[in-house]
Amino acid sequence: MSKPRAKRARRAAKTSRPRFNATTLAEVAATAGVSSATVSRFFNSPQILTADTARRVRDAVRNIGYVPNLLAGGLASSRSRLIAAAIPAISQSIFSSTIQSLTDSLSEEGYSVLLGLTGAGDEHVQRQLQAMIGRRPDGIILTGTMLDASARRQLKATGTPTIETWDLPDDPIDLVVGFSHQAVGVAVARRALALGRRQALVVSATGVRALARRYSFARTMLENGALEPSVSTFTGPSTYGRARRAVAAHLDSGQRTDLIVCSSDWGAHGVLDELRQRGIRVPDDIAVIGFGDLDFAAELNPSLTTVKIDGAVIGKHAARFLMLRARGETIDNPVVNIGFSLIERQSG
């Protein structure tokens, strides 16, 4: 390559490179009329600034397009301002309100949430856990209880604030915000018994939380003189199609039932449609109970009796725990049981 061509190539490469952080923290400070230290506090500890000062810095950041180097800031302060959250799945997820609430609450404090999907049966928990710890988050949010003892010891050893949600483990890793799936199973069984139903079918995924509800439901039914519930299970998340096919196979086999308990509202939706297609009356012939109280549950025909979990409350409590830890404050009650509600509607 000739010298002129080589020179032009180097100049083109230089001008085409992306320029990161072309603006500086000092420029933000000058634009906002504050010190550089105040701008640093805006990114690292926004809660200590007055509302007016925070607004001026925020406007300056927006107007000049400043993007802070969070990696360098994290190395200097030993804080990543990153919260890692592990959930089974996003699609058709009952956990979405928890994640939304958590993200909204933490963003106000300058934190970002990194999601890791563990799979419907938590089969990817170990891999996601390693990835999360390796990124040195300021907190870890887990959905449900991790059963692997070595993984639990590893999390405890890191000293990272860890919050187990959507369950009440017997031996918490650190902090807990959840409810008892066993208690849900008992409540659903009592509803069934009150309706006079004695021959139940459980249509359920095989995740640990769904199994906990199923076992306690069956035990309560048996203890009160009902028949042992039939079970139709499937791997993977509880979906409309899987549950509808499961109940169709059960009915085609000639087995009788007067109640169908589903591990999710999506599954219950599929069950209701299958029963309607077969001319089976709900709840006269067969009652149906779901889990989750998703947005459509009250709009189904018949409207769905189901168990309501306030996922947004779980997210808010988890965010509060993380901020208390970040400020070094004492947490007097490390386990919060938010409970649940059995919503009685037309289906059972």
C-alpha positions in Angstrom: 0.0 0.0 0.0 1.4 3.4 -0.9 2.1 5.9 1.8 -0.7 8.3 0.9 -3.2 5.4 0.9 -1.9 4.1 4.2 -2.2 7.5 5.7 -5.8 7.9 4.5 -6.7 4.5 5.8 -5.3 5.3 9.3 -7.2 8.6 9.3 -10.4 6.9 8.3 -10.0 4.2 11.0 -9.3 6.9 13.6 -12.4 9.0 12.7 -14.7 5.9 12.5 -13.8 4.6 16.0 -16.7 5.2 18.5 -15.8 7.8 21.1 -16.9 6.8 24.6 -17.3 9.4 27.4 -16.4 12.2 25.0 -17.9 14.5 27.6 -16.5 14.6 31.2 -17.8 14.6 34.7 -16.3 18.1 35.1 -18.4 19.3 32.2 -21.5 18.0 33.8 -20.6 19.7 37.1 -20.0 23.1 35.2 -23.3 22.8 33.4 -25.2 22.0 36.6 -23.4 24.6 38.6 -22.2 22.1 41.2 -18.9 20.4 42.2 -17.5 17.3 40.5 -17.9 15.5 43.9 -21.7 16.3 43.8 -22.0 14.8 40.4 -20.2 11.7 41.6 -22.6 11.5 44.5 -25.5 11.7 42.0 -24.4 8.5 40.4 -23.2 6.7 43.5 -25.4 7.9 46.4 -28.3 9.8 44.8 -30.4 9.6 48.0 -28.2 12.1 49.8 -28.8 14.9 47.4 -31.6 17.4 47.6 -34.3 17.1 45.0 -33.3 20.4 43.4 -29.6 19.4 43.2 -30.4 16.0 41.8 -32.7 17.6 39.2 -30.0 20.0 38.0 -27.4 17.3 37.7 -29.9 15.0 35.9 -30.8 17.8 33.4 -27.1 18.5 32.8 -26.4 14.8 32.1 -29.3 14.6 29.7 -28.5 17.9 27.9 -24.8 17.1 27.2 -25.2 13.4 26.7 -22.8 12.3 29.5 -22.5 8.5 30.1 -20.6 7.6 33.3 -18.0 4.9 33.3 -19.8 2.5 35.7 -17.0 -0.1 35.6 -14.4 2.4 36.8 -16.8 3.7 39.4 -17.5 0.2 40.6 -13.8 -0.6 40.9 -13.2 2.5 42.9 -16.1 2.0 45.3 -16.3 -1.8 45.3 -19.9 -1.4 44.3 -21.2 -2.5 40.9 -24.7 -0.9 41.4 -25.9 -4.1 39.7 -28.6 -6.4 41.2 -28.8 -9.9 39.8 -32.3 -11.5 39.7 -32.9 -15.2 38.9 -36.3 -16.2 37.6 -37.6 -19.4 36.0 -38.9 -17.8 32.8 -40.2 -14.6 31.2 -42.9 -16.0 28.9 -46.3 -16.1 30.6 -44.6 -15.4 33.9 -46.4 -14.8 37.2 -43.1 -13.2 38.3 -43.3 -10.2 36.0 -44.9 -7.9 38.6 -42.1 -8.7 41.1 -39.4 -7.9 38.5 -41.2 -4.7 37.4 -41.6 -3.5 41.0 -38.1 -4.4 41.9 -36.7 -2.6 38.8 -38.8 0.5 39.4 -37.8 0.7 43.0 -34.1 0.1 42.4 -33.8 2.4 39.4 -34.7 5.3 41.7 -31.7 4.5 43.8 -29.3 4.3 40.8 -29.3 0.5 40.4 -29.8 -1.7 37.4 -31.3 -5.3 37.4 -29.7 -8.1 35.5 -32.1 -11.0 34.8 -30.9 -14.7 34.6 -33.4 -17.4 33.5 -33.1 -20.6 35.5 -35.7 -22.7 33.6 -39.1 -23.8 34.6 -37.6 -26.6 36.8 -34.7 -24.5 38.0 -32.4 -26.7 35.9 -30.1 -23.8 35.1 -29.7 -22.4 38.6 -26.1 -23.4 39.1 -25.0 -21.9 35.8 -26.8 -18.7 36.4 -25.5 -18.5 39.9 -21.9 -18.7 38.8 -22.5 -16.0 36.2 -24.1 -13.7 38.7 -21.4 -14.1 41.4 -18.7 -13.6 38.8 -20.1 -10.1 38.0 -19.9 -9.1 41.6 -23.4 -7.7 42.0 -24.4 -5.7 45.0 -27.3 -8.1 45.6 -28.8 -11.3 44.4 -32.6 -12.0 44.1 -33.6 -15.7 43.9 -37.0 -17.0 42.9 -37.8 -19.9 45.2 -35.5 -22.0 47.3 -32.2 -23.3 46.1 -32.0 -26.9 47.2 -28.3 -27.5 46.5 -26.4 -27.3 49.8 -23.0 -26.4 48.2 -24.6 -23.6 46.2 -26.2 -22.2 49.4 -22.9 -22.3 51.2 -21.2 -20.6 48.3 -23.7 -17.7 48.4 -23.3 -17.3 52.1 -19.5 -17.2 51.7 -19.6 -14.4 49.2 -21.3 -12.0 51.8 -23.4 -10.7 49.0 -26.9 -9.7 50.2 -29.1 -12.5 48.9 -32.9 -12.5 49.0 -35.0 -15.6 48.4 -38.4 -14.7 47.1 -41.7 -16.5 46.3 -41.1 -19.1 49.0 -40.3 -19.5 52.7 -37.2 -21.7 53.1 -36.6 -23.5 56.4 -32.9 -22.5 56.3 -32.6 -19.1 54.6 -29.4 -18.1 52.9 -29.8 -14.5 54.1 -33.1 -12.6 53.6 -36.5 -13.9 52.6 -39.7 -12.3 51.1 -42.3 -14.9 50.2 -45.2 -17.1 51.2 -45.8 -20.8 51.9 -46.7 -23.0 49.0 -47.7 -25.7 51.4 -50.2 -23.3 53.0 -51.6 -22.6 49.5 -52.2 -26.3 48.9 -54.0 -26.6 52.2 -56.2 -23.5 51.4 -57.1 -24.9 48.0 -58.0 -28.3 49.6 -60.2 -26.6 52.2 -62.0 -24.7 49.4 -62.5 -28.0 47.5 -63.9 -29.7 50.6 -66.2 -26.8 51.3 -67.6 -27.2 47.8 -68.2 -30.9 48.5 -65.6 -32.1 46.0 -64.0 -35.4 46.8 -62.4 -36.6 43.5 -59.8 -34.1 42.4 -57.5 -34.0 39.4 -54.3 -32.0 39.8 -52.9 -30.7 36.4 -49.5 -29.5 37.3 -46.0 -28.6 36.1 -43.1 -30.4 37.9 -41.3 -27.4 39.4 -40.5 -27.5 43.1 -43.0 -24.8 44.0 -45.9 -26.5 42.1 -45.0 -29.8 43.7 -45.1 -28.3 47.2 -48.6 -27.1 46.5 -49.7 -30.4 45.0 -48.4 -32.5 47.9 -50.0 -30.4 50.6 -53.2 -30.3 48.7 -53.3 -34.1 48.3 -52.4 -34.7 52.0 -55.2 -32.4 53.2 -57.7 -34.0 50.9 -56.8 -37.5 52.2 -56.8 -36.4 55.8 -60.4 -35.2 55.4 -61.7 -38.4 53.9 -61.6 -37.5 50.2 -60.1 -39.8 47.5 -56.4 -39.5 46.7 -56.2 -36.9 43.9 -55.3 -38.1 40.4 -52.3 -36.3 38.9 -51.5 -35.3 35.4 -48.0 -33.6 35.1 -45.8 -32.3 32.4 -42.3 -30.9 32.3 -41.6 -27.3 31.4 -43.7 -24.3 32.3 -47.4 -24.6 32.9 -49.0 -23.4 29.6 -52.5 -23.2 28.1 -51.7 -26.0 25.6 -50.0 -28.4 28.0 -52.7 -28.2 30.5 -55.5 -28.5 28.0 -53.9 -31.7 26.4 -53.3 -33.1 29.9 -56.9 -32.8 31.0 -58.1 -34.1 27.6 -56.0 -37.2 28.0 -57.4 -37.7 31.5 -61.0 -37.4 30.4 -60.5 -39.6 27.4 -59.2 -42.4 29.7 -62.6 -42.5 31.3 -61.5 -41.4 34.7 -64.0 -39.3 36.7 -63.3 -36.1 38.5 -65.4 -33.3 40.1 -62.5 -30.8 40.6 -59.5 -29.8 38.5 -56.7 -27.9 40.3 -54.1 -26.2 38.0 -50.6 -25.1 38.9 -51.2 -21.8 36.9 -53.9 -19.6 35.6 -52.7 -20.3 32.0 -53.3 -24.0 32.6 -56.7 -23.3 34.1 -57.6 -21.3 31.0 -56.8 -24.3 28.8 -58.8 -26.6 31.0 -61.9 -24.4 30.9 -61.8 -24.3 27.1 -61.4 -28.1 26.9 -64.3 -28.6 29.3 -66.5 -26.2 27.3 -65.7 -27.9 24.1 -66.9 -31.2 25.6 -70.1 -29.8 26.9 -69.0 -30.2 30.6 -70.5 -27.6 32.8 -68.3 -25.5 35.2 -68.7 -25.6 38.1 -71.8 -27.8 38.1 -70.1 -30.9 36.8 -66.4 -30.0 37.4 -65.0 -27.1 39.4 -61.7 -25.5 38.3 -59.1 -23.6 40.5 -56.0 -21.9 39.2 -53.0 -20.2 40.6 -51.6 -16.7 40.2 -54.7 -14.4 39.6 -53.3 -13.2 36.3 -54.9 -10.2 34.5 -57.3 -12.4 32.5 -58.5 -14.6 35.3 -61.5 -12.4 36.3 -62.5 -12.0 32.6 -62.8 -15.7 31.7 -66.2 -17.3 31.3 -66.8 -18.6 33.9 -64.5 -16.3 35.9 -61.6 -18.2 37.5 -61.3 -19.1 41.2 -57.6 -18.8 41.9 -54.9 -17.9 44.4 -53.6 -14.4 44.3 -50.0 -13.5 45.1 -49.0 -9.8 45.3 -45.8 -10.0 43.3 -45.3 -6.2 43.4 -45.2 -6.3 47.2 -42.5 -9.0 47.0 -40.5 -6.7 44.7 -40.8 -3.7 46.9 -39.8 -5.6 50.1 -36.8 -7.0 48.3 -35.7 -3.6 47.1 -36.1 -2.2 50.6 -33.9 -5.0 52.0 -31.2 -4.2 49.5 -31.2 -0.5 50.3 -31.1 -1.2 54.0 -28.0 -3.4 53.5 -26.4 -0.8 51.2 -26.7 1.8 53.9 -25.4 -0.6 56.6 -28.6 -0.5 58.5 -29.8 -3.4 60.8 -32.7 -5.6 59.5 -34.7 -6.7 62.5 -37.0 -9.0 60.6 -35.1 -10.8 57.8 -38.1 -13.0 56.8 -41.2 -11.4 55.4 -44.3 -13.6 54.8 -46.6 -11.6 52.5 -49.2 -14.4 52.5 -51.8 -15.0 49.7 -55.5 -14.7 49.0 -57.9 -17.3 47.6 -60.1 -15.4 45.2 -63.4 -17.1 44.9 -65.1 -16.7 41.5 -67.6 -18.6 39.3 -65.4 -21.6 38.4 -65.3 -23.2 41.8 
